[in-house]
Structure formats: C-alpha cells, structure tokens
Amino acid sequence: MPDPIKVLVTGAASQIAYSVLIRLANGDVFGKDQSIILVLLDIEPMMSVLKGVVMELYDCALPLVGEIIATAKYEVGFKDIDVAILIYAMRHHEGMDRKDLLAANIKIFQEQGKALNDYAKGTTKVVVVGNPANTNALICMKNALNIPPENFSALTRLDQNRAQYQIAARCGVSSQEVKNVIIWGNHSTTLFPDVTHATVNLSTGSKMVKEAIVDDVYLKEDFLKTVQQLAADGNDARKISNVMSTAKAISDHIHDWWNGVPDGSFVSMAVCSDGSYSIEKGLIYSFPVVTKADHSYQIVQGLSIDYFARSKMDATMQELQEERDMALWLCA
C-alpha cells in the first residue's frame, strides 16, 4: 500500500464535512488501496461535536484510515498536509448580500492562507468550498506564497453536476451519459453553464447536446437560470445548506484532480487564470480542465466561444474583479 496521504478538512464538525468524511475514508476519493491520515480542524466551541464525529469514524472500522487528528490549532491542522479541503467559512445569514459575506470571510482565509504557507507542504492541493469560494480561494492563495498558485482551486463541480443532470433529464438519460458540460466563472448566480462542447449518449448514439436538444431558447434561458438559481432554491427548501450534493461535488473534484479524467473528457474547476480565453490573469475562475494521474491539470485550449458565451463569461469575470478589488481593499 502506498504511503498515507494527509488530508485536512476544516469546518470538520459541519454537516457538509460529516457527509464528505466517509467518502474520503472509504476510498471513494483517493482509491481503495490508498491509506490516509484524516486531520479534522474546527473552532474551539465545536470540539465536543467534533469528538463525536471522531468516535463515529472509529466505529466504522475503516481500514484505510491510519490516524485521525482532531484539533482547533492551525499549527497542528495544517502541518505537512497533502490535501486541504477548506469548508469552514462564515455562513450567509438573512439580510446579508454577497459583499457582506466576503467581508466576513476575509480574515478567515487570510489566516488559513498563512497557515498553509507556514505549515503545509509546498505540494499541497487546496480546494475552497466556503463561499464566496472563488474569492476566498484568491485571498488564501495570496497569503500562501510558498505554494504554487496552480495548487489552489474553488468548487464549481456542484454547478457542473447540476447542469449535467438538467441536460440528462431533458434527454431522458442518466447523468453519466452527459459529458463535457462547462461551468465558466464564479460560483454565484453569474456563472455560465455552457453546453456548446457537451455530448450526450442516446439510444441512437452519441450526439452534441445542441443537436439532441434543438431548443436554443431553453438552453439560453430556462436551463441557464435553473443552474444559476438552483443552489439558492435548494437552500430555501431545506432551510440549510445543500449538504449531500456539496459533499458529492467535493469528492468528484478531488477524485478527478488526484486520479485524472478519461481521454476526451474534461471537468470544471475554478483555478488561477493564466489568461486563457481573455480571462484576467490571476483571478480564480472556473474553466474546463483536463486532469492527469500525477495530480496536475491543464486548462482546455482552443474551444470556440460565440458572442453569447463571451458576454456571459465577461459578466462573471467582472463580478470576480469587483469581489477581488473589494477583498484586497479590505485586506489593506
């Protein structure tokens, strides 16, 4: 069995962490022959709850879990980790807008970035889940100069999964029959779900989604709005965050980053822009990427972008620029 990898989960007493931990621990993410050390970090008032989570993980008798470390101390939690899953963030409360939420999270992600810089391995892979995820990841990255920018990401896989399901349902197939749906931009209501390069496997064979769904109005209006708004609708329905679907998306994101995707497939990750598709360099922006088994990724190049897509991609970039500028002003 390979040497164990050390995986940090922040906000480890949360419902999202509770749902993702079993996936990490039973081999769904890193593989059935990969042992792990789980590091569970949360704030001091949550330590009694976290103790219960640890007890339950032990009760599972999971053969891949070599050690479980539960702590409220950054110097312990971030020490020599290989993967960081940053779930903990100030939650959205009624009456808060996105900029209020950003302001509340600046300090948290400055501190987490500094902890990554001071204690983590330089090869650590980071996925930010806490919202506003893209800009939180940016602040974290800017405070962790010992870790390459390409090692930071924010979660837009949940948006991709939502979009895939909507297309699959429209075509009367399962979600696994749809591939290469792209999420461009910010994990917010400005994100752009793009099916221009997506395919769907039908009983008659594989088709481009735009050939299978010959309804441009649906794709540009109802589909777009549904994917953009579904997160808020789900929260309203359950009165709490989307837990199960977020945990699945975290698992998908890390699994594909760590293990790679099949040839001909790509997935959506919010990563540090290198200027591709005229997106400002340095923003954490969701792109289509190809991931490899060496835990690397490359932004897919050369995709055609029509006028409609360009306008949507620019709009979500503008929102990220505004968030970035506000965040940096608050950091000053």
C-alpha positions as CSV (number, residue, x, y, z in Angstrom):
1,M,0.0,0.0,0.0
2,P,1.3,3.5,-0.8
3,D,2.4,5.8,2.0
4,P,-0.6,7.5,3.6
5,I,-1.6,10.9,2.4
6,K,-2.5,13.6,5.0
7,V,-5.9,15.2,4.3
8,L,-7.1,18.3,6.2
9,V,-10.8,19.1,6.4
10,T,-11.7,22.5,8.0
11,G,-15.2,23.0,9.5
12,A,-14.9,19.3,10.2
13,A,-17.9,19.3,12.6
14,S,-20.2,20.7,9.9
15,Q,-22.9,18.8,8.1
16,I,-21.0,19.0,4.8
17,A,-17.8,17.6,6.4
18,Y,-19.9,14.9,8.1
19,S,-21.1,13.8,4.6
20,V,-17.7,14.0,2.9
21,L,-15.6,12.3,5.5
22,I,-16.9,8.8,4.9
23,R,-16.2,9.2,1.2
24,L,-12.6,10.2,1.9
25,A,-12.2,7.5,4.5
26,N,-13.6,4.5,2.5
27,G,-11.5,5.0,-0.6
28,D,-14.1,6.7,-2.9
29,V,-11.8,9.7,-3.5
30,F,-8.2,8.6,-3.4
31,G,-8.6,4.9,-4.2
32,K,-9.2,1.7,-2.4
33,D,-5.5,1.0,-1.9
34,Q,-4.6,4.5,-0.6
35,S,-4.4,4.9,3.2
36,I,-5.0,8.4,4.6
37,I,-4.4,10.4,7.8
38,L,-7.5,12.5,8.5
39,V,-6.9,15.9,10.1
40,L,-10.2,17.5,11.4
41,L,-10.0,21.2,12.2
42,D,-12.7,23.3,13.7
43,I,-13.1,26.2,16.1
44,E,-12.8,25.6,19.8
45,P,-16.6,25.7,20.6
46,M,-17.1,22.8,18.1
47,M,-14.6,20.5,19.7
48,S,-17.2,18.5,21.7
49,V,-19.2,17.9,18.4
50,L,-16.0,17.0,16.6
51,K,-15.2,14.4,19.3
52,G,-18.5,12.7,18.4
53,V,-17.5,12.7,14.7
54,V,-14.2,11.1,15.6
55,M,-15.9,8.4,17.7
56,E,-18.2,7.6,14.8
57,L,-15.3,7.3,12.3
58,Y,-13.6,4.9,14.7
59,D,-16.8,2.9,14.9
60,C,-16.8,2.5,11.2
61,A,-13.5,0.4,11.5
62,L,-12.2,1.9,8.2
63,P,-9.1,0.0,7.1
64,L,-7.7,2.9,5.0
65,V,-7.7,5.4,7.9
66,G,-4.4,5.2,9.7
67,E,-4.9,8.1,12.1
68,I,-7.4,10.8,12.9
69,I,-6.2,14.1,14.3
70,A,-8.9,16.5,15.7
71,T,-7.8,20.0,16.6
72,A,-8.6,23.7,16.8
73,K,-5.0,24.7,16.3
74,Y,-3.8,25.8,12.9
75,E,-0.2,24.7,13.6
76,V,-1.4,21.2,14.2
77,G,-4.1,21.1,11.5
78,F,-2.0,22.4,8.6
79,K,1.2,20.6,9.5
80,D,2.6,18.7,6.5
81,I,-0.7,18.1,4.8
82,D,-1.1,16.8,1.2
83,V,-4.6,18.0,0.6
84,A,-6.7,20.8,2.2
85,I,-10.5,20.9,1.9
86,L,-11.5,24.3,3.3
87,I,-15.1,24.0,4.2
88,Y,-15.2,26.4,7.2
89,A,-16.4,29.9,6.4
90,M,-18.7,32.5,7.8
91,R,-22.2,31.4,6.6
92,H,-24.7,33.6,4.8
93,H,-27.4,35.0,7.0
94,E,-30.7,36.6,6.1
95,G,-30.2,40.2,5.0
96,M,-26.5,39.7,4.0
97,D,-25.5,40.3,0.4
98,R,-22.5,38.7,-1.2
99,K,-20.2,41.5,-0.4
100,D,-21.2,41.3,3.3
101,L,-20.3,37.7,3.2
102,L,-17.0,38.4,1.5
103,A,-16.1,40.9,4.2
104,A,-16.9,38.4,7.0
105,N,-14.6,35.8,5.4
106,I,-11.5,37.9,4.6
107,K,-9.9,37.3,8.0
108,I,-10.6,33.6,8.0
109,F,-9.0,33.0,4.6
110,Q,-6.1,35.3,5.3
111,E,-5.3,33.2,8.4
112,Q,-5.8,29.9,6.6
113,G,-3.6,31.0,3.7
114,K,-0.8,32.0,6.2
115,A,-1.2,28.6,7.9
116,L,-0.8,26.8,4.6
117,N,2.3,29.0,3.9
118,D,3.8,28.3,7.3
119,Y,3.0,24.6,8.0
120,A,1.8,22.8,4.9
121,K,3.8,21.0,2.2
122,G,4.7,23.1,-0.9
123,T,2.9,20.5,-3.0
124,T,-0.4,20.7,-1.1
125,K,-3.6,20.7,-3.2
126,V,-6.2,23.1,-1.9
127,V,-9.9,23.2,-2.7
128,V,-12.0,26.0,-1.2
129,V,-15.7,25.2,-0.5
130,G,-16.8,28.1,1.8
131,N,-18.5,30.9,-0.1
132,P,-17.8,33.2,-1.8
133,A,-15.5,30.3,-2.8
134,N,-13.6,31.8,-5.8
135,T,-12.5,35.0,-4.0
136,N,-11.9,33.2,-0.7
137,A,-9.5,30.9,-2.7
138,L,-7.8,34.0,-4.1
139,I,-7.2,35.5,-0.7
140,C,-6.0,32.2,0.6
141,M,-3.6,31.9,-2.4
142,K,-2.2,35.4,-1.9
143,N,-1.3,34.6,1.7
144,A,0.4,31.3,0.8
145,L,3.3,32.2,-1.4
146,N,5.2,29.0,-0.6
147,I,2.6,27.0,-2.5
148,P,2.2,27.4,-6.3
149,P,-0.9,29.3,-7.5
150,E,-1.9,26.3,-9.6
151,N,-2.4,24.3,-6.4
152,F,-5.4,26.4,-5.4
153,S,-8.9,25.8,-6.6
154,A,-12.5,26.6,-5.7
155,L,-15.5,24.3,-6.0
156,T,-17.7,24.6,-9.1
157,R,-18.2,20.9,-9.6
158,L,-21.6,21.2,-7.9
159,D,-22.7,23.6,-10.6
160,Q,-21.4,21.2,-13.3
161,N,-23.2,18.3,-11.7
162,R,-26.4,20.3,-11.6
163,A,-26.1,21.3,-15.2
164,Q,-25.3,17.7,-16.2
165,Y,-28.5,16.5,-14.5
166,Q,-30.7,19.1,-16.2
167,I,-29.4,18.1,-19.6
168,A,-29.8,14.4,-18.8
169,A,-33.3,14.8,-17.6
170,R,-34.2,16.8,-20.7
171,C,-32.9,14.0,-22.9
172,G,-34.3,11.1,-20.8
173,V,-31.0,9.5,-19.9
174,S,-28.9,9.2,-16.8
175,S,-26.4,11.9,-15.8
176,Q,-23.4,9.7,-16.6
177,E,-24.4,9.8,-20.3
178,V,-23.7,13.5,-20.4
179,K,-20.1,14.8,-20.5
180,N,-18.1,18.0,-21.1
181,V,-20.6,20.5,-19.7
182,I,-18.5,23.6,-18.8
183,I,-19.0,26.0,-15.9
184,W,-17.3,29.3,-16.6
185,G,-16.6,31.9,-14.0
186,N,-17.7,32.5,-10.5
187,H,-19.6,30.1,-8.1
188,S,-22.5,32.5,-8.0
189,T,-25.6,33.5,-9.9
190,T,-23.4,34.9,-12.7
191,L,-21.8,31.5,-13.5
192,F,-22.2,30.4,-17.1
193,P,-23.2,26.8,-17.8
194,D,-22.0,26.1,-21.4
195,V,-23.2,23.0,-23.3
196,T,-21.6,24.1,-26.7
197,H,-19.0,21.4,-26.4
198,A,-21.0,18.8,-24.4
199,T,-22.2,15.5,-25.7
200,V,-24.9,13.1,-24.6
201,N,-25.2,9.3,-25.3
202,L,-28.6,8.5,-26.6
203,S,-30.1,5.1,-27.7
204,T,-29.3,6.3,-31.3
205,G,-25.7,7.1,-30.4
206,S,-23.6,10.0,-29.1
207,K,-24.7,13.5,-30.1
208,M,-23.7,17.0,-29.3
209,V,-26.2,18.4,-26.7
210,K,-27.2,21.2,-29.1
211,E,-28.2,18.5,-31.6
212,A,-30.1,16.4,-29.0
213,I,-31.9,19.5,-27.6
214,V,-32.9,21.6,-30.6
215,D,-34.2,24.4,-28.4
216,D,-31.9,27.4,-28.2
217,V,-34.4,29.4,-26.2
218,Y,-34.4,26.7,-23.5
219,L,-30.6,26.4,-23.4
220,K,-30.1,30.2,-23.2
221,E,-32.9,31.0,-20.8
222,D,-34.6,28.3,-18.7
223,F,-31.5,26.0,-18.5
224,L,-29.2,28.9,-17.7
225,K,-31.5,30.3,-15.0
226,T,-32.1,26.9,-13.4
227,V,-28.5,26.1,-13.0
228,Q,-27.7,29.6,-11.7
229,Q,-30.5,29.7,-9.2
230,L,-30.7,26.0,-8.1
231,A,-28.4,26.4,-5.2
232,A,-30.5,29.1,-3.6
233,D,-33.7,27.1,-4.3
234,G,-32.3,24.1,-2.6
235,N,-31.2,26.0,0.5
236,D,-34.7,27.6,0.7
237,A,-36.3,24.2,0.5
238,R,-34.3,22.5,3.3
239,K,-33.6,25.7,5.3
240,I,-29.9,24.7,5.5
241,S,-27.0,24.5,3.0
242,N,-27.0,21.8,0.3
243,V,-25.1,19.1,2.2
244,M,-25.4,15.9,0.2
245,S,-24.8,17.4,-3.2
246,T,-21.9,19.6,-2.0
247,A,-20.2,16.6,-0.4
248,K,-20.6,14.6,-3.6
249,A,-19.2,17.5,-5.6
250,I,-16.2,17.8,-3.3
251,S,-15.5,14.1,-3.7
252,D,-15.8,14.4,-7.5
253,H,-13.5,17.4,-7.6
254,I,-10.7,15.9,-5.6
255,H,-11.1,12.4,-7.1
256,D,-10.6,13.8,-10.6
257,W,-7.8,16.2,-9.7
258,W,-5.9,13.4,-7.9
259,N,-6.6,10.5,-10.3
260,G,-7.2,12.2,-13.7
261,V,-10.1,12.0,-16.1
262,P,-10.6,9.7,-19.1
263,D,-9.2,10.8,-22.5
264,G,-11.7,13.0,-24.3
265,S,-13.3,14.3,-21.1
266,F,-12.9,17.4,-19.1
267,V,-14.3,18.8,-15.9
268,S,-14.9,22.2,-14.4
269,M,-12.6,23.6,-11.7
270,A,-12.2,27.2,-10.5
271,V,-8.4,27.7,-10.8
272,C,-5.9,30.6,-11.2
273,S,-6.4,32.1,-14.6
274,D,-3.3,32.1,-16.9
275,G,-5.0,34.5,-19.3
276,S,-6.8,31.8,-21.3
277,Y,-9.9,32.9,-23.1
278,S,-9.1,36.5,-22.3
279,I,-9.9,36.0,-18.6
280,E,-7.7,38.3,-16.4
281,K,-4.6,36.5,-15.2
282,G,-4.6,35.8,-11.5
283,L,-8.4,35.5,-11.0
284,I,-9.8,32.3,-9.6
285,Y,-12.1,31.5,-12.4
286,S,-13.9,28.3,-13.4
287,F,-12.5,26.7,-16.6
288,P,-12.8,23.4,-18.3
289,V,-9.7,21.4,-17.4
290,V,-8.1,18.1,-18.2
291,T,-6.6,16.4,-15.1
292,K,-3.9,13.8,-15.0
293,A,-2.9,10.9,-12.7
294,D,0.1,13.0,-11.5
295,H,-2.4,15.3,-9.8
296,S,-1.9,18.1,-12.4
297,Y,-4.4,19.8,-14.6
298,Q,-4.3,21.9,-17.8
299,I,-6.9,24.4,-19.0
300,V,-8.5,23.1,-22.1
301,Q,-7.5,25.3,-25.0
302,G,-8.9,26.2,-28.4
303,L,-12.6,25.9,-27.6
304,S,-14.8,28.1,-29.8
305,I,-16.6,30.9,-28.0
306,D,-19.6,32.6,-29.6
307,Y,-20.9,36.1,-28.8
308,F,-23.5,34.8,-26.3
309,A,-20.9,32.8,-24.4
310,R,-18.4,35.7,-24.5
311,S,-20.9,38.1,-22.9
312,K,-21.7,35.7,-20.1
313,M,-18.0,34.8,-19.5
314,D,-17.2,38.5,-19.3
315,A,-20.1,39.3,-16.9
316,T,-19.0,36.7,-14.4
317,M,-15.4,37.9,-14.8
318,Q,-16.5,41.4,-14.0
319,E,-18.2,40.2,-10.8
320,L,-14.9,38.4,-9.8
321,Q,-12.9,41.5,-10.5
322,E,-15.2,43.5,-8.3
323,E,-15.0,40.9,-5.5
324,R,-11.2,40.8,-5.8
325,D,-10.9,44.6,-5.6
326,M,-13.2,44.8,-2.6
327,A,-11.3,41.9,-0.9
328,L,-7.9,43.5,-1.5
329,W,-9.2,46.8,-0.2
330,L,-10.5,45.1,3.0
331,C,-7.1,43.4,3.4
332,A,-5.2,46.7,3.1
